[in-house]
Amino acid sequence: MIAFAPGTRVFLACQPVDLRNGFDGLSALVATRLAADPFGGQMFVFRGKRGDRLKVLYWDGTGLVLLAKRLEQGRFVWPVITAGGVALSAAQLALLLEGMDWRRIILPAPPQRPTAS
């Protein structure tokens, strides 16, 4: 299992991409389409046109990591195609990678920071 730093933010690129792109091509898409820094420590998830394959680009502090997954049956659940991206939680990313519908998960409100009394 690959572990990611706590608090790592996850972004989905809503528009399908050419999955023949590797590190450099996907980094350029992050910079141009998502207006984000590919070396900032966030995860960027891209889907191909058919919807059964995706790639995840992540900077771990020492280099870029590129993960790929292909579903043998079905398609990844994706938001409506728009420009830009959508932020996900780590739990939603785990569901997405399993091929489940991550949109049905309702995230609880973050806990209030305790105050000294």
C-alpha positions as a Python dict, from the first residue, in 0.01 Angstrom:
ca = {
    (1, 'M'): (0, 0, 0),
    (2, 'I'): (123, 345, -85),
    (3, 'A'): (80, 598, 194),
    (4, 'F'): (30, 967, 130),
    (5, 'A'): (103, 1252, 367),
    (6, 'P'): (-188, 1347, 595),
    (7, 'G'): (-383, 1638, 455),
    (8, 'T'): (-287, 1567, 95),
    (9, 'R'): (-543, 1739, -127),
    (10, 'V'): (-691, 1550, -422),
    (11, 'F'): (-817, 1712, -743),
    (12, 'L'): (-1002, 1550, -1034),
    (13, 'A'): (-949, 1695, -1379),
    (14, 'C'): (-1306, 1692, -1511),
    (15, 'Q'): (-1222, 1681, -1882),
    (16, 'P'): (-1093, 1351, -2025),
    (17, 'V'): (-725, 1347, -2124),
    (18, 'D'): (-504, 1145, -2354),
    (19, 'L'): (-365, 883, -2116),
    (20, 'R'): (-61, 833, -2334),
    (21, 'N'): (69, 1140, -2147),
    (22, 'G'): (330, 1063, -1886),
    (23, 'F'): (492, 1272, -1614),
    (24, 'D'): (569, 1576, -1829),
    (25, 'G'): (243, 1582, -2025),
    (26, 'L'): (24, 1547, -1718),
    (27, 'S'): (231, 1806, -1530),
    (28, 'A'): (170, 2049, -1815),
    (29, 'L'): (-205, 1976, -1798),
    (30, 'V'): (-205, 2047, -1425),
    (31, 'A'): (-38, 2381, -1486),
    (32, 'T'): (-254, 2485, -1785),
    (33, 'R'): (-599, 2331, -1730),
    (34, 'L'): (-614, 2329, -1351),
    (35, 'A'): (-394, 2637, -1291),
    (36, 'A'): (-214, 2449, -1013),
    (37, 'D'): (143, 2362, -922),
    (38, 'P'): (216, 1996, -1009),
    (39, 'F'): (503, 2004, -756),
    (40, 'G'): (293, 2134, -466),
    (41, 'G'): (218, 1798, -301),
    (42, 'Q'): (-142, 1762, -419),
    (43, 'M'): (-274, 1461, -610),
    (44, 'F'): (-419, 1510, -955),
    (45, 'V'): (-647, 1244, -1103),
    (46, 'F'): (-708, 1216, -1479),
    (47, 'R'): (-949, 993, -1671),
    (48, 'G'): (-939, 875, -2030),
    (49, 'K'): (-1227, 915, -2275),
    (50, 'R'): (-1362, 562, -2233),
    (51, 'G'): (-1383, 606, -1857),
    (52, 'D'): (-1230, 272, -1760),
    (53, 'R'): (-875, 402, -1705),
    (54, 'L'): (-723, 672, -1493),
    (55, 'K'): (-388, 811, -1390),
    (56, 'V'): (-289, 986, -1069),
    (57, 'L'): (2, 1233, -1058),
    (58, 'Y'): (156, 1313, -720),
    (59, 'W'): (471, 1494, -602),
    (60, 'D'): (605, 1318, -292),
    (61, 'G'): (886, 1563, -217),
    (62, 'T'): (1157, 1366, -396),
    (63, 'G'): (1000, 1316, -736),
    (64, 'L'): (679, 1270, -931),
    (65, 'V'): (476, 954, -876),
    (66, 'L'): (248, 830, -1154),
    (67, 'L'): (-16, 568, -1073),
    (68, 'A'): (-239, 403, -1333),
    (69, 'K'): (-550, 188, -1297),
    (70, 'R'): (-777, 9, -1543),
    (71, 'L'): (-1115, -132, -1443),
    (72, 'E'): (-1189, -470, -1598),
    (73, 'Q'): (-1564, -404, -1582),
    (74, 'G'): (-1755, -78, -1568),
    (75, 'R'): (-1636, 281, -1565),
    (76, 'F'): (-1506, 523, -1308),
    (77, 'V'): (-1772, 757, -1170),
    (78, 'W'): (-1683, 1107, -1285),
    (79, 'P'): (-1841, 1451, -1239),
    (80, 'V'): (-2005, 1638, -1524),
    (81, 'I'): (-1746, 1745, -1778),
    (82, 'T'): (-1659, 2110, -1716),
    (83, 'A'): (-1343, 2314, -1728),
    (84, 'G'): (-1121, 2289, -1423),
    (85, 'G'): (-1129, 2034, -1148),
    (86, 'V'): (-1315, 1904, -845),
    (87, 'A'): (-1165, 1858, -497),
    (88, 'L'): (-1203, 1517, -327),
    (89, 'S'): (-1130, 1384, 19),
    (90, 'A'): (-896, 1090, 72),
    (91, 'A'): (-1199, 867, 145),
    (92, 'Q'): (-1367, 971, -180),
    (93, 'L'): (-1045, 897, -371),
    (94, 'A'): (-1034, 548, -216),
    (95, 'L'): (-1392, 485, -333),
    (96, 'L'): (-1314, 621, -679),
    (97, 'L'): (-1015, 389, -714),
    (98, 'E'): (-1237, 95, -617),
    (99, 'G'): (-1479, 187, -895),
    (100, 'M'): (-1752, 291, -650),
    (101, 'D'): (-1973, 600, -663),
    (102, 'W'): (-1781, 848, -447),
    (103, 'R'): (-2045, 1120, -496),
    (104, 'R'): (-2291, 953, -257),
    (105, 'I'): (-2063, 993, 42),
    (106, 'I'): (-2161, 1279, 270),
    (107, 'L'): (-1862, 1419, 452),
    (108, 'P'): (-1914, 1521, 813),
    (109, 'A'): (-1830, 1875, 913),
    (110, 'P'): (-1473, 1909, 1036),
    (111, 'P'): (-1453, 1901, 1416),
    (112, 'Q'): (-1427, 2227, 1603),
    (113, 'R'): (-1089, 2294, 1758),
    (114, 'P'): (-1121, 2263, 2137),
    (115, 'T'): (-1078, 2578, 2337),
    (116, 'A'): (-905, 2602, 2670),
    (117, 'S'): (-1150, 2686, 2946),
}
